[in-house]
Amino acid sequence: MRAKLELIKAGKALQQGVYDIDDTESFGAAWQDVWVKARERSMAKATSIGALMDSMHESVTEEFNGAQIRLTKL
């Protein structure tokens, strides 16, 4: 199934993408992509070496805390 996977927090999309999801492995791969992109976005926001080191120690789960996953069949 082709689906749009969105991670939403406070009414704002943190991450979204379109994936082929047919089973637990493909859902896991889609979620992994969301996780990696969130991590990369967090690291890209760092404005100094110190901020980069801080972001490396922060968990992506902090950003995802309270977020909702929306899966929409396309």
PyMOL commands that set and color helices and strands:
alter all, ss='L'
color gray80, all
select helices_A, chain A and resi 24-44+49-57+60-64
alter helices_A, ss='H'
color red, helices_A
select strands_A, chain A and resi 2-9+12-20+68-73
alter strands_A, ss='S'
color yellow, strands_A
deselect
rebuild
show_as cartoon
